[in-house]
C-alpha cells in the first residue's frame, strides 16, 4: 500500500475511524484499485480468504426477558414475557 499513497491514507483513515462509512468506502475503492492492478495480490487474497473464519463474536443478553443472538435466527420463534415464566 505504500506504493499507492491514496490507499495508505485510506487505510489509516479507516483504522482511525472504523465507524465512518465514508472512510470505509474510500478504503474499499482503493483496495479494488490495488487488486485490479496486481493480479498476484488478488490471487493470494483469494487463496487466503476462504481459509479464514469469523474472528469470533461475544453476545450478551442483559435484563429480564432479554434475548441475544450470535448468528442467524431466521425462521426461529423467540418468546419472552410473563406467560412463559416458571412459576415457583
PDB file of N, CA, C and O in Angstrom:
ATOM      1  N   UNK A   1       0.822  -1.202   0.000  1.00  0.00           N
ATOM      2  CA  UNK A   1       0.000   0.000   0.000  1.00  0.00           C
ATOM      3  C   UNK A   1       0.860   1.257   0.000  1.00  0.00           C
ATOM      4  O   UNK A   1       0.403   2.337  -0.375  1.00  0.00           O
ATOM      5  N   UNK A   2       2.110   1.102   0.425  1.00  0.00           N
ATOM      6  CA  UNK A   2       2.996   2.276   0.427  1.00  0.00           C
ATOM      7  C   UNK A   2       3.222   2.807  -0.982  1.00  0.00           C
ATOM      8  O   UNK A   2       3.475   3.998  -1.163  1.00  0.00           O
ATOM      9  N   UNK A   3       3.133   1.934  -1.980  1.00  0.00           N
ATOM     10  CA  UNK A   3       3.331   2.356  -3.368  1.00  0.00           C
ATOM     11  C   UNK A   3       2.170   3.214  -3.864  1.00  0.00           C
ATOM     12  O   UNK A   3       2.306   3.933  -4.855  1.00  0.00           O
ATOM     13  N   UNK A   4       1.060   3.143  -3.196  1.00  0.00           N
ATOM     14  CA  UNK A   4      -0.113   3.924  -3.586  1.00  0.00           C
ATOM     15  C   UNK A   4      -0.511   4.784  -2.384  1.00  0.00           C
ATOM     16  O   UNK A   4      -1.232   4.309  -1.506  1.00  0.00           O
ATOM     17  N   UNK A   5      -0.054   6.041  -2.326  1.00  0.00           N
ATOM     18  CA  UNK A   5      -0.304   6.901  -1.165  1.00  0.00           C
ATOM     19  C   UNK A   5      -1.792   7.053  -0.814  1.00  0.00           C
ATOM     20  O   UNK A   5      -2.138   7.137   0.364  1.00  0.00           O
ATOM     21  N   UNK A   6      -2.655   7.088  -1.804  1.00  0.00           N
ATOM     22  CA  UNK A   6      -4.089   7.230  -1.520  1.00  0.00           C
ATOM     23  C   UNK A   6      -4.618   6.002  -0.777  1.00  0.00           C
ATOM     24  O   UNK A   6      -5.476   6.127   0.097  1.00  0.00           O
ATOM     25  N   UNK A   7      -4.111   4.823  -1.119  1.00  0.00           N
ATOM     26  CA  UNK A   7      -4.529   3.594  -0.448  1.00  0.00           C
ATOM     27  C   UNK A   7      -4.032   3.578   0.992  1.00  0.00           C
ATOM     28  O   UNK A   7      -4.766   3.185   1.899  1.00  0.00           O
ATOM     29  N   UNK A   8      -2.816   3.993   1.200  1.00  0.00           N
ATOM     30  CA  UNK A   8      -2.254   4.045   2.541  1.00  0.00           C
ATOM     31  C   UNK A   8      -3.043   5.020   3.415  1.00  0.00           C
ATOM     32  O   UNK A   8      -3.362   4.718   4.565  1.00  0.00           O
ATOM     33  N   UNK A   9      -3.351   6.179   2.863  1.00  0.00           N
ATOM     34  CA  UNK A   9      -4.137   7.172   3.603  1.00  0.00           C
ATOM     35  C   UNK A   9      -5.535   6.641   3.917  1.00  0.00           C
ATOM     36  O   UNK A   9      -6.047   6.845   5.018  1.00  0.00           O
ATOM     37  N   UNK A  10      -6.144   5.967   2.960  1.00  0.00           N
ATOM     38  CA  UNK A  10      -7.477   5.404   3.188  1.00  0.00           C
ATOM     39  C   UNK A  10      -7.439   4.350   4.288  1.00  0.00           C
ATOM     40  O   UNK A  10      -8.350   4.275   5.112  1.00  0.00           O
ATOM     41  N   UNK A  11      -6.388   3.536   4.301  1.00  0.00           N
ATOM     42  CA  UNK A  11      -6.249   2.512   5.347  1.00  0.00           C
ATOM     43  C   UNK A  11      -6.057   3.159   6.709  1.00  0.00           C
ATOM     44  O   UNK A  11      -6.640   2.713   7.698  1.00  0.00           O
ATOM     45  N   UNK A  12      -5.256   4.191   6.766  1.00  0.00           N
ATOM     46  CA  UNK A  12      -5.030   4.894   8.034  1.00  0.00           C
ATOM     47  C   UNK A  12      -6.312   5.565   8.521  1.00  0.00           C
ATOM     48  O   UNK A  12      -6.618   5.530   9.713  1.00  0.00           O
ATOM     49  N   UNK A  13      -7.061   6.176   7.603  1.00  0.00           N
ATOM     50  CA  UNK A  13      -8.323   6.820   7.982  1.00  0.00           C
ATOM     51  C   UNK A  13      -9.330   5.797   8.500  1.00  0.00           C
ATOM     52  O   UNK A  13     -10.007   6.034   9.500  1.00  0.00           O
ATOM     53  N   UNK A  14      -9.423   4.654   7.812  1.00  0.00           N
ATOM     54  CA  UNK A  14     -10.373   3.617   8.234  1.00  0.00           C
ATOM     55  C   UNK A  14      -9.973   3.030   9.585  1.00  0.00           C
ATOM     56  O   UNK A  14     -10.836   2.708  10.401  1.00  0.00           O
ATOM     57  N   UNK A  15      -8.684   2.890   9.822  1.00  0.00           N
ATOM     58  CA  UNK A  15      -8.219   2.372  11.112  1.00  0.00           C
ATOM     59  C   UNK A  15      -8.496   3.369  12.231  1.00  0.00           C
ATOM     60  O   UNK A  15      -8.845   2.977  13.344  1.00  0.00           O
ATOM     61  N   UNK A  16      -8.341   4.646  11.939  1.00  0.00           N
ATOM     62  CA  UNK A  16      -8.570   5.679  12.947  1.00  0.00           C
ATOM     63  C   UNK A  16     -10.053   5.905  13.220  1.00  0.00           C
ATOM     64  O   UNK A  16     -10.435   6.300  14.322  1.00  0.00           O
ATOM     65  N   UNK A  17     -10.886   5.651  12.212  1.00  0.00           N
ATOM     66  CA  UNK A  17     -12.333   5.907  12.329  1.00  0.00           C
ATOM     67  C   UNK A  17     -13.110   4.718  11.766  1.00  0.00           C
ATOM     68  O   UNK A  17     -13.722   4.836  10.705  1.00  0.00           O
ATOM     69  N   UNK A  18     -13.100   3.563  12.461  1.00  0.00           N
ATOM     70  CA  UNK A  18     -13.710   2.350  11.915  1.00  0.00           C
ATOM     71  C   UNK A  18     -15.230   2.418  11.731  1.00  0.00           C
ATOM     72  O   UNK A  18     -15.799   1.595  11.014  1.00  0.00           O
ATOM     73  N   UNK A  19     -15.883   3.376  12.361  1.00  0.00           N
ATOM     74  CA  UNK A  19     -17.337   3.514  12.208  1.00  0.00           C
ATOM     75  C   UNK A  19     -17.724   4.530  11.134  1.00  0.00           C
ATOM     76  O   UNK A  19     -18.910   4.740  10.880  1.00  0.00           O
ATOM     77  N   UNK A  20     -16.747   5.152  10.511  1.00  0.00           N
ATOM     78  CA  UNK A  20     -17.000   6.166   9.488  1.00  0.00           C
ATOM     79  C   UNK A  20     -17.226   5.487   8.138  1.00  0.00           C
ATOM     80  O   UNK A  20     -16.290   4.963   7.535  1.00  0.00           O
ATOM     81  N   UNK A  21     -18.464   5.500   7.674  1.00  0.00           N
ATOM     82  CA  UNK A  21     -18.816   4.828   6.410  1.00  0.00           C
ATOM     83  C   UNK A  21     -18.056   5.412   5.227  1.00  0.00           C
ATOM     84  O   UNK A  21     -17.711   4.682   4.297  1.00  0.00           O
ATOM     85  N   UNK A  22     -17.791   6.705   5.247  1.00  0.00           N
ATOM     86  CA  UNK A  22     -17.051   7.316   4.137  1.00  0.00           C
ATOM     87  C   UNK A  22     -15.605   6.820   4.109  1.00  0.00           C
ATOM     88  O   UNK A  22     -15.055   6.558   3.039  1.00  0.00           O
ATOM     89  N   UNK A  23     -14.996   6.693   5.282  1.00  0.00           N
ATOM     90  CA  UNK A  23     -13.628   6.198   5.353  1.00  0.00           C
ATOM     91  C   UNK A  23     -13.565   4.746   4.873  1.00  0.00           C
ATOM     92  O   UNK A  23     -12.627   4.364   4.172  1.00  0.00           O
ATOM     93  N   UNK A  24     -14.549   3.945   5.244  1.00  0.00           N
ATOM     94  CA  UNK A  24     -14.586   2.553   4.807  1.00  0.00           C
ATOM     95  C   UNK A  24     -14.819   2.448   3.307  1.00  0.00           C
ATOM     96  O   UNK A  24     -14.234   1.590   2.645  1.00  0.00           O
ATOM     97  N   UNK A  25     -15.661   3.308   2.773  1.00  0.00           N
ATOM     98  CA  UNK A  25     -15.920   3.300   1.327  1.00  0.00           C
ATOM     99  C   UNK A  25     -14.655   3.694   0.558  1.00  0.00           C
ATOM    100  O   UNK A  25     -14.349   3.107  -0.480  1.00  0.00           O
ATOM    101  N   UNK A  26     -13.930   4.677   1.064  1.00  0.00           N
ATOM    102  CA  UNK A  26     -12.688   5.093   0.409  1.00  0.00           C
ATOM    103  C   UNK A  26     -11.668   3.951   0.428  1.00  0.00           C
ATOM    104  O   UNK A  26     -10.959   3.732  -0.554  1.00  0.00           O
ATOM    105  N   UNK A  27     -11.598   3.228   1.543  1.00  0.00           N
ATOM    106  CA  UNK A  27     -10.684   2.088   1.628  1.00  0.00           C
ATOM    107  C   UNK A  27     -11.093   0.987   0.655  1.00  0.00           C
ATOM    108  O   UNK A  27     -10.242   0.404  -0.016  1.00  0.00           O
ATOM    109  N   UNK A  28     -12.398   0.699   0.574  1.00  0.00           N
ATOM    110  CA  UNK A  28     -12.875  -0.320  -0.377  1.00  0.00           C
ATOM    111  C   UNK A  28     -12.480   0.042  -1.800  1.00  0.00           C
ATOM    112  O   UNK A  28     -12.023  -0.814  -2.557  1.00  0.00           O
ATOM    113  N   UNK A  29     -12.651   1.300  -2.165  1.00  0.00           N
ATOM    114  CA  UNK A  29     -12.305   1.752  -3.515  1.00  0.00           C
ATOM    115  C   UNK A  29     -10.813   1.572  -3.780  1.00  0.00           C
ATOM    116  O   UNK A  29     -10.426   1.073  -4.837  1.00  0.00           O
ATOM    117  N   UNK A  30      -9.980   1.971  -2.834  1.00  0.00           N
ATOM    118  CA  UNK A  30      -8.534   1.833  -3.018  1.00  0.00           C
ATOM    119  C   UNK A  30      -8.120   0.362  -3.100  1.00  0.00           C
ATOM    120  O   UNK A  30      -7.236   0.005  -3.879  1.00  0.00           O
ATOM    121  N   UNK A  31      -8.759  -0.484  -2.296  1.00  0.00           N
ATOM    122  CA  UNK A  31      -8.450  -1.917  -2.366  1.00  0.00           C
ATOM    123  C   UNK A  31      -8.858  -2.506  -3.713  1.00  0.00           C
ATOM    124  O   UNK A  31      -8.145  -3.343  -4.265  1.00  0.00           O
ATOM    125  N   UNK A  32      -9.993  -2.076  -4.239  1.00  0.00           N
ATOM    126  CA  UNK A  32     -10.419  -2.545  -5.569  1.00  0.00           C
ATOM    127  C   UNK A  32      -9.382  -2.162  -6.616  1.00  0.00           C
ATOM    128  O   UNK A  32      -9.037  -2.962  -7.486  1.00  0.00           O
ATOM    129  N   UNK A  33      -8.893  -0.941  -6.524  1.00  0.00           N
ATOM    130  CA  UNK A  33      -7.890  -0.486  -7.489  1.00  0.00           C
ATOM    131  C   UNK A  33      -6.599  -1.288  -7.354  1.00  0.00           C
ATOM    132  O   UNK A  33      -6.006  -1.691  -8.354  1.00  0.00           O
ATOM    133  N   UNK A  34      -6.165  -1.519  -6.106  1.00  0.00           N
ATOM    134  CA  UNK A  34      -4.950  -2.303  -5.890  1.00  0.00           C
ATOM    135  C   UNK A  34      -5.083  -3.712  -6.451  1.00  0.00           C
ATOM    136  O   UNK A  34      -4.170  -4.217  -7.105  1.00  0.00           O
ATOM    137  N   UNK A  35      -6.217  -4.339  -6.194  1.00  0.00           N
ATOM    138  CA  UNK A  35      -6.418  -5.712  -6.664  1.00  0.00           C
ATOM    139  C   UNK A  35      -6.550  -5.784  -8.177  1.00  0.00           C
ATOM    140  O   UNK A  35      -6.145  -6.770  -8.791  1.00  0.00           O
ATOM    141  N   UNK A  36      -7.114  -4.746  -8.779  1.00  0.00           N
ATOM    142  CA  UNK A  36      -7.231  -4.719 -10.240  1.00  0.00           C
ATOM    143  C   UNK A  36      -5.858  -4.567 -10.899  1.00  0.00           C
ATOM    144  O   UNK A  36      -5.635  -5.078 -11.997  1.00  0.00           O
ATOM    145  N   UNK A  37      -4.945  -3.868 -10.233  1.00  0.00           N
ATOM    146  CA  UNK A  37      -3.611  -3.631 -10.777  1.00  0.00           C
ATOM    147  C   UNK A  37      -2.639  -4.780 -10.519  1.00  0.00           C
ATOM    148  O   UNK A  37      -1.678  -4.961 -11.266  1.00  0.00           O
ATOM    149  N   UNK A  38      -2.887  -5.555  -9.464  1.00  0.00           N
ATOM    150  CA  UNK A  38      -1.925  -6.577  -9.038  1.00  0.00           C
ATOM    151  C   UNK A  38      -2.615  -7.939  -8.969  1.00  0.00           C
ATOM    152  O   UNK A  38      -3.212  -8.303  -7.955  1.00  0.00           O
ATOM    153  N   UNK A  39      -2.519  -8.678 -10.073  1.00  0.00           N
ATOM    154  CA  UNK A  39      -3.196  -9.969 -10.161  1.00  0.00           C
ATOM    155  C   UNK A  39      -2.653 -10.975  -9.149  1.00  0.00           C
ATOM    156  O   UNK A  39      -3.413 -11.776  -8.605  1.00  0.00           O
ATOM    157  N   UNK A  40      -1.359 -10.939  -8.896  1.00  0.00           N
ATOM    158  CA  UNK A  40      -0.787 -11.895  -7.935  1.00  0.00           C
ATOM    159  C   UNK A  40      -1.303 -11.613  -6.520  1.00  0.00           C
ATOM    160  O   UNK A  40      -1.528 -12.545  -5.747  1.00  0.00           O
ATOM    161  N   UNK A  41      -1.487 -10.357  -6.182  1.00  0.00           N
ATOM    162  CA  UNK A  41      -2.067  -9.998  -4.877  1.00  0.00           C
ATOM    163  C   UNK A  41      -3.509 -10.490  -4.790  1.00  0.00           C
ATOM    164  O   UNK A  41      -3.923 -11.045  -3.773  1.00  0.00           O
ATOM    165  N   UNK A  42      -4.260 -10.285  -5.851  1.00  0.00           N
ATOM    166  CA  UNK A  42      -5.657 -10.739  -5.877  1.00  0.00           C
ATOM    167  C   UNK A  42      -5.734 -12.259  -5.718  1.00  0.00           C
ATOM    168  O   UNK A  42      -6.587 -12.764  -4.988  1.00  0.00           O
ATOM    169  N   UNK A  43      -4.847 -12.986  -6.398  1.00  0.00           N
ATOM    170  CA  UNK A  43      -4.844 -14.450  -6.290  1.00  0.00           C
ATOM    171  C   UNK A  43      -4.450 -14.902  -4.887  1.00  0.00           C
ATOM    172  O   UNK A  43      -5.022 -15.854  -4.356  1.00  0.00           O
ATOM    173  N   UNK A  44      -3.484 -14.230  -4.295  1.00  0.00           N
ATOM    174  CA  UNK A  44      -3.047 -14.585  -2.941  1.00  0.00           C
ATOM    175  C   UNK A  44      -4.171 -14.343  -1.929  1.00  0.00           C
ATOM    176  O   UNK A  44      -4.387 -15.169  -1.042  1.00  0.00           O
ATOM    177  N   UNK A  45      -4.874 -13.240  -2.049  1.00  0.00           N
ATOM    178  CA  UNK A  45      -6.007 -12.971  -1.155  1.00  0.00           C
ATOM    179  C   UNK A  45      -7.120 -13.985  -1.354  1.00  0.00           C
ATOM    180  O   UNK A  45      -7.727 -14.445  -0.386  1.00  0.00           O
ATOM    181  N   UNK A  46      -7.387 -14.331  -2.593  1.00  0.00           N
ATOM    182  CA  UNK A  46      -8.425 -15.327  -2.878  1.00  0.00           C
ATOM    183  C   UNK A  46      -8.057 -16.671  -2.260  1.00  0.00           C
ATOM    184  O   UNK A  46      -8.930 -17.412  -1.808  1.00  0.00           O
ATOM    185  N   UNK A  47      -6.771 -16.982  -2.243  1.00  0.00           N
ATOM    186  CA  UNK A  47      -6.311 -18.230  -1.640  1.00  0.00           C
ATOM    187  C   UNK A  47      -6.441 -18.187  -0.119  1.00  0.00           C
ATOM    188  O   UNK A  47      -6.794 -19.193   0.497  1.00  0.00           O
ATOM    189  N   UNK A  48      -6.163 -17.046   0.489  1.00  0.00           N
ATOM    190  CA  UNK A  48      -6.166 -16.926   1.943  1.00  0.00           C
ATOM    191  C   UNK A  48      -7.553 -16.725   2.551  1.00  0.00           C
ATOM    192  O   UNK A  48      -7.837 -17.258   3.624  1.00  0.00           O
ATOM    193  N   UNK A  49      -8.399 -15.980   1.895  1.00  0.00           N
ATOM    194  CA  UNK A  49      -9.689 -15.616   2.498  1.00  0.00           C
ATOM    195  C   UNK A  49     -10.592 -16.808   2.801  1.00  0.00           C
ATOM    196  O   UNK A  49     -11.187 -16.833   3.878  1.00  0.00           O
ATOM    197  N   UNK A  50     -10.730 -17.785   1.929  1.00  0.00           N
ATOM    198  CA  UNK A  50     -11.602 -18.914   2.282  1.00  0.00           C
ATOM    199  C   UNK A  50     -11.119 -19.683   3.506  1.00  0.00           C
ATOM    200  O   UNK A  50     -11.913 -20.343   4.176  1.00  0.00           O
ATOM    201  N   UNK A  51      -9.831 -19.602   3.800  1.00  0.00           N
ATOM    202  CA  UNK A  51      -9.282 -20.300   4.945  1.00  0.00           C
ATOM    203  C   UNK A  51      -9.594 -19.591   6.251  1.00  0.00           C
ATOM    204  O   UNK A  51      -9.628 -20.215   7.312  1.00  0.00           O
ATOM    205  N   UNK A  52      -9.815 -18.316   6.173  1.00  0.00           N
ATOM    206  CA  UNK A  52     -10.068 -17.581   7.405  1.00  0.00           C
ATOM    207  C   UNK A  52     -11.539 -17.709   7.782  1.00  0.00           C
ATOM    208  O   UNK A  52     -12.422 -17.674   6.925  1.00  0.00           O
ATOM    209  N   UNK A  53     -11.776 -17.855   9.046  1.00  0.00           N
ATOM    210  CA  UNK A  53     -13.133 -17.953   9.557  1.00  0.00           C
ATOM    211  C   UNK A  53     -13.498 -16.679  10.288  1.00  0.00           C
ATOM    212  O   UNK A  53     -12.725 -15.721  10.303  1.00  0.00           O
ATOM    213  N   UNK A  54     -14.663 -16.666  10.890  1.00  0.00           N
ATOM    214  CA  UNK A  54     -15.060 -15.489  11.655  1.00  0.00           C
ATOM    215  C   UNK A  54     -14.089 -15.257  12.814  1.00  0.00           C
ATOM    216  O   UNK A  54     -13.545 -16.199  13.390  1.00  0.00           O
ATOM    217  N   UNK A  55     -13.891 -14.010  13.130  1.00  0.00           N
ATOM    218  CA  UNK A  55     -12.949 -13.645  14.177  1.00  0.00           C
ATOM    219  C   UNK A  55     -13.479 -13.970  15.561  1.00  0.00           C
ATOM    220  O   UNK A  55     -12.719 -13.940  16.529  1.00  0.00           O
ATOM    221  N   UNK A  56     -14.734 -14.274  15.677  1.00  0.00           N
ATOM    222  CA  UNK A  56     -15.322 -14.549  16.985  1.00  0.00           C
ATOM    223  C   UNK A  56     -16.357 -13.491  17.315  1.00  0.00           C
ATOM    224  O   UNK A  56     -16.361 -12.390  16.766  1.00  0.00           O
ATOM    225  N   UNK A  57     -17.201 -13.854  18.199  1.00  0.00           N
ATOM    226  CA  UNK A  57     -18.298 -12.951  18.499  1.00  0.00           C
ATOM    227  C   UNK A  57     -18.735 -13.188  19.934  1.00  0.00           C
ATOM    228  O   UNK A  57     -18.849 -14.333  20.372  1.00  0.00           O
ATOM    229  N   UNK A  58     -18.977 -12.125  20.657  1.00  0.00           N
ATOM    230  CA  UNK A  58     -19.499 -12.212  22.008  1.00  0.00           C
ATOM    231  C   UNK A  58     -20.854 -11.546  22.016  1.00  0.00           C
ATOM    232  O   UNK A  58     -21.000 -10.398  21.598  1.00  0.00           O
ATOM    233  N   UNK A  59     -21.843 -12.275  22.495  1.00  0.00           N
ATOM    234  CA  UNK A  59     -23.198 -11.745  22.551  1.00  0.00           C
ATOM    235  C   UNK A  59     -23.673 -11.858  23.989  1.00  0.00           C
ATOM    236  O   UNK A  59     -23.569 -12.917  24.608  1.00  0.00           O
ATOM    237  N   UNK A  60     -24.194 -10.758  24.514  1.00  0.00           N
ATOM    238  CA  UNK A  60     -24.652 -10.748  25.903  1.00  0.00           C
ATOM    239  C   UNK A  60     -26.078 -10.236  25.956  1.00  0.00           C
ATOM    240  O   UNK A  60     -26.387  -9.168  25.429  1.00  0.00           O
ATOM    241  N   UNK A  61     -26.948 -11.010  26.599  1.00  0.00           N
ATOM    242  CA  UNK A  61     -28.320 -10.562  26.848  1.00  0.00           C
ATOM    243  C   UNK A  61     -28.367 -10.113  28.300  1.00  0.00           C
ATOM    244  O   UNK A  61     -27.932 -10.842  29.192  1.00  0.00           O
ATOM    245  N   UNK A  62     -28.883  -8.941  28.536  1.00  0.00           N
ATOM    246  CA  UNK A  62     -28.904  -8.400  29.888  1.00  0.00           C
ATOM    247  C   UNK A  62     -30.301  -7.890  30.217  1.00  0.00           C
ATOM    248  O   UNK A  62     -30.893  -7.141  29.439  1.00  0.00           O
ATOM    249  N   UNK A  63     -30.821  -8.292  31.357  1.00  0.00           N
ATOM    250  CA  UNK A  63     -32.132  -7.803  31.788  1.00  0.00           C
ATOM    251  C   UNK A  63     -33.199  -8.871  31.653  1.00  0.00           C
ATOM    252  O   UNK A  63     -33.012  -9.890  30.988  1.00  0.00           O
ATOM    253  N   UNK A  64     -34.312  -8.612  32.297  1.00  0.00           N
ATOM    254  CA  UNK A  64     -35.439  -9.549  32.262  1.00  0.00           C
ATOM    255  C   UNK A  64     -35.936  -9.741  30.840  1.00  0.00           C
ATOM    256  O   UNK A  64     -36.132  -8.779  30.097  1.00  0.00           O
ATOM    257  N   UNK A  65     -36.134 -10.992  30.477  1.00  0.00           N
ATOM    258  CA  UNK A  65     -36.716 -11.389  29.199  1.00  0.00           C
ATOM    259  C   UNK A  65     -35.943 -10.851  27.991  1.00  0.00           C
ATOM    260  O   UNK A  65     -36.522 -10.639  26.925  1.00  0.00           O
ATOM    261  N   UNK A  66     -34.629 -10.630  28.160  1.00  0.00           N
ATOM    262  CA  UNK A  66     -33.832 -10.159  27.031  1.00  0.00           C
ATOM    263  C   UNK A  66     -33.384 -11.352  26.191  1.00  0.00           C
ATOM    264  O   UNK A  66     -33.336 -12.486  26.667  1.00  0.00           O
ATOM    265  N   UNK A  67     -33.063 -11.073  24.951  1.00  0.00           N
ATOM    266  CA  UNK A  67     -32.647 -12.105  24.012  1.00  0.00           C
ATOM    267  C   UNK A  67     -31.387 -11.622  23.306  1.00  0.00           C
ATOM    268  O   UNK A  67     -31.302 -10.467  22.889  1.00  0.00           O
ATOM    269  N   UNK A  68     -30.410 -12.515  23.176  1.00  0.00           N
ATOM    270  CA  UNK A  68     -29.198 -12.203  22.422  1.00  0.00           C
ATOM    271  C   UNK A  68     -28.989 -13.302  21.389  1.00  0.00           C
ATOM    272  O   UNK A  68     -29.119 -14.487  21.696  1.00  0.00           O
ATOM    273  N   UNK A  69     -28.668 -12.908  20.179  1.00  0.00           N
ATOM    274  CA  UNK A  69     -28.476 -13.882  19.098  1.00  0.00           C
ATOM    275  C   UNK A  69     -27.113 -13.621  18.488  1.00  0.00           C
ATOM    276  O   UNK A  69     -26.805 -12.496  18.092  1.00  0.00           O
ATOM    277  N   UNK A  70     -26.304 -14.651  18.415  1.00  0.00           N
ATOM    278  CA  UNK A  70     -24.963 -14.516  17.876  1.00  0.00           C
ATOM    279  C   UNK A  70     -24.832 -15.078  16.482  1.00  0.00           C
ATOM    280  O   UNK A  70     -23.739 -15.486  16.088  1.00  0.00           O
ATOM    281  N   UNK A  71     -25.890 -15.112  15.738  1.00  0.00           N
ATOM    282  CA  UNK A  71     -25.838 -15.652  14.385  1.00  0.00           C
ATOM    283  C   UNK A  71     -27.180 -15.450  13.715  1.00  0.00           C
ATOM    284  O   UNK A  71     -27.902 -14.500  14.018  1.00  0.00           O
ATOM    285  N   UNK A  72     -27.501 -16.330  12.821  1.00  0.00           N
ATOM    286  CA  UNK A  72     -28.745 -16.224  12.080  1.00  0.00           C
ATOM    287  C   UNK A  72     -29.875 -16.893  12.857  1.00  0.00           C
ATOM    288  O   UNK A  72     -29.781 -18.072  13.199  1.00  0.00           O
ATOM    289  N   UNK A  73     -30.932 -16.154  13.135  1.00  0.00           N
ATOM    290  CA  UNK A  73     -32.090 -16.711  13.836  1.00  0.00           C
ATOM    291  C   UNK A  73     -33.291 -16.770  12.901  1.00  0.00           C
ATOM    292  O   UNK A  73     -34.433 -16.858  13.352  1.00  0.00           O
ATOM    293  N   UNK A  74     -33.033 -16.722  11.614  1.00  0.00           N
ATOM    294  CA  UNK A  74     -34.099 -16.741  10.627  1.00  0.00           C
ATOM    295  C   UNK A  74     -34.944 -17.997  10.791  1.00  0.00           C
ATOM    296  O   UNK A  74     -34.411 -19.102  10.889  1.00  0.00           O
ATOM    297  N   UNK A  75     -36.259 -17.825  10.821  1.00  0.00           N
ATOM    298  CA  UNK A  75     -37.175 -18.947  10.943  1.00  0.00           C
ATOM    299  C   UNK A  75     -37.376 -19.408  12.370  1.00  0.00           C
ATOM    300  O   UNK A  75     -38.093 -20.380  12.608  1.00  0.00           O
ATOM    301  N   UNK A  76     -36.759 -18.730  13.327  1.00  0.00           N
ATOM    302  CA  UNK A  76     -36.893 -19.108  14.731  1.00  0.00           C
ATOM    303  C   UNK A  76     -38.062 -18.387  15.371  1.00  0.00           C
ATOM    304  O   UNK A  76     -38.490 -17.328  14.913  1.00  0.00           O
ATOM    305  N   UNK A  77     -38.562 -18.977  16.428  1.00  0.00           N
ATOM    306  CA  UNK A  77     -39.586 -18.328  17.232  1.00  0.00           C
ATOM    307  C   UNK A  77     -38.974 -18.008  18.584  1.00  0.00           C
ATOM    308  O   UNK A  77     -38.500 -18.905  19.282  1.00  0.00           O
ATOM    309  N   UNK A  78     -38.983 -16.756  18.950  1.00  0.00           N
ATOM    310  CA  UNK A  78     -38.429 -16.327  20.221  1.00  0.00           C
ATOM    311  C   UNK A  78     -39.579 -15.752  21.034  1.00  0.00           C
ATOM    312  O   UNK A  78     -40.229 -14.790  20.626  1.00  0.00           O
ATOM    313  N   UNK A  79     -39.816 -16.353  22.181  1.00  0.00           N
ATOM    314  CA  UNK A  79     -40.939 -15.942  23.018  1.00  0.00           C
ATOM    315  C   UNK A  79     -40.397 -15.421  24.334  1.00  0.00           C
ATOM    316  O   UNK A  79     -39.617 -16.097  25.006  1.00  0.00           O
ATOM    317  N   UNK A  80     -40.806 -14.234  24.697  1.00  0.00           N
ATOM    318  CA  UNK A  80     -40.461 -13.683  26.002  1.00  0.00           C
ATOM    319  C   UNK A  80     -41.736 -13.188  26.650  1.00  0.00           C
ATOM    320  O   UNK A  80     -42.753 -13.017  25.977  1.00  0.00           O
ATOM    321  N   UNK A  81     -41.692 -12.959  27.928  1.00  0.00           N
ATOM    322  CA  UNK A  81     -42.866 -12.423  28.602  1.00  0.00           C
ATOM    323  C   UNK A  81     -43.235 -13.232  29.826  1.00  0.00           C
ATOM    324  O   UNK A  81     -42.711 -14.326  30.035  1.00  0.00           O
ATOM    325  N   UNK A  82     -44.132 -12.701  30.633  1.00  0.00           N
ATOM    326  CA  UNK A  82     -44.541 -13.333  31.885  1.00  0.00           C
ATOM    327  C   UNK A  82     -45.253 -14.648  31.672  1.00  0.00           C
ATOM    328  O   UNK A  82     -45.179 -15.520  32.538  1.00  0.00           O
ATOM    329  N   UNK A  83     -45.935 -14.831  30.565  1.00  0.00           N
ATOM    330  CA  UNK A  83     -46.701 -16.047  30.316  1.00  0.00           C
ATOM    331  C   UNK A  83     -45.816 -17.281  30.349  1.00  0.00           C
ATOM    332  O   UNK A  83     -46.275 -18.355  30.740  1.00  0.00           O
ATOM    333  N   UNK A  84     -44.562 -17.153  29.948  1.00  0.00           N
ATOM    334  CA  UNK A  84     -43.668 -18.300  29.853  1.00  0.00           C
ATOM    335  C   UNK A  84     -42.734 -18.478  31.051  1.00  0.00           C
ATOM    336  O   UNK A  84     -41.882 -19.366  31.038  1.00  0.00           O
ATOM    337  N   UNK A  85     -42.883 -17.649  32.081  1.00  0.00           N
ATOM    338  CA  UNK A  85     -42.027 -17.765  33.250  1.00  0.00           C
ATOM    339  C   UNK A  85     -42.378 -19.013  34.046  1.00  0.00           C
ATOM    340  O   UNK A  85     -43.538 -19.421  34.112  1.00  0.00           O
ATOM    341  N   UNK A  86     -41.370 -19.603  34.640  1.00  0.00           N
ATOM    342  CA  UNK A  86     -41.584 -20.766  35.506  1.00  0.00           C
ATOM    343  C   UNK A  86     -42.163 -20.258  36.824  1.00  0.00           C
ATOM    344  O   UNK A  86     -41.606 -19.351  37.442  1.00  0.00           O
ATOM    345  N   UNK A  87     -43.274 -20.839  37.249  1.00  0.00           N
ATOM    346  CA  UNK A  87     -43.903 -20.408  38.497  1.00  0.00           C
ATOM    347  C   UNK A  87     -43.283 -21.168  39.649  1.00  0.00           C
ATOM    348  O   UNK A  87     -43.040 -22.372  39.560  1.00  0.00           O
ATOM    349  N   UNK A  88     -43.032 -20.455  40.727  1.00  0.00           N
ATOM    350  CA  UNK A  88     -42.415 -21.076  41.902  1.00  0.00           C
ATOM    351  C   UNK A  88     -43.386 -21.144  43.035  1.00  0.00           C
ATOM    352  O   UNK A  88     -43.047 -21.636  44.111  1.00  0.00           O
TER     353      UNK A  88
END
